[in-house]
Amino acid sequence: MLSVSDIAQLEFSAREGRAIVTFNVSDFVNHARDWAEGSREHAGIIVSDQIPLGELLRRLLRCFSKHEQEGLRNRFIWLHDFK
């Protein structure tokens, strides 16, 4: 799905019940706001700066550990908060 639009990616992840992880911070900030204003639900949007894969995985694991109980549904998460 590399060639589809951001919205198509977000719609797919929402239908599949999967959170989306993206480096496209600026666009997904707007998409998350638009979806919230339109009362549309998603399985979670996680944004990150482009960082080395190992660090990305460490931060994702910290994020998932913190949100294990309440889940990621309709959450917009900045991965830099999990340094």
N, C-alpha and C positions, 0 to 999 in steps of 0.2 A: 504493500500500500504506500510505497514511497512517493508515488506520483500523484496522489490524491490531495485535495485541499485540506487545510486545517479543520474546517467544519466537518468534512466527511470523516476525518480521523476521529474527531470528538464524537460524532454521531455513532460511528462504529463502536468505539470504546464504551459508550453509554449503553448501546443495545447489548453488548457482550458482558456488561457488568464489570468492566476492567478499567482501572485507573490508567490515565495516560501520563507518561513522563516525557517532557520536552525541554529542549534548549531554547525554543522559540518563545522567550519570556514576553516580549512586547505584544505579540499577537494574542497569546493565550490569556494575558491579563484582560484584554478586551473581550475575548470570547467568554471567559468566566463571568465577567460582569454582565454581558448580554444574556447569557443563559440564566443567571440569577434574576435579572429584571424580567425575563420572560417566563419565570417559574419552571424552567426546564431542569430536569435532573440529570446528573452525570455520576459516574463512579469514582470521581476524584481527578483533579488536575494537579500534577506535581511539576513545578518548573525549576530549572537549574541553569546556572552558567555552564559553559563547556569546561569540564574539569576532567582529569584523568579517570579512566574507568574504575580503577580500584577505589578512589575517593568517592566517586559517584555511588558505587555499591555500598560502601560503608555508610554513607549518609542515607541511602534508601533503607538500609537495615535499621538504622536508628529511627527513622521516620515510621517505618512499619511497626517497630516495637512500641513506640509511643502511642500510635493510633490503633493498636491491636484491638482494644476493647470497643471503641466507638466507631471504628471503621473510617473510610475515606470518602464515603458518599457525600457528594455536593461540597466537598472541601477543596479549597485552593491552597496549595502548600508551596512555600518557598523552601527549597532544599538547602539553601545556605543557612537556614536556621538550625540545621542538624550537623554543624561542623564538629 
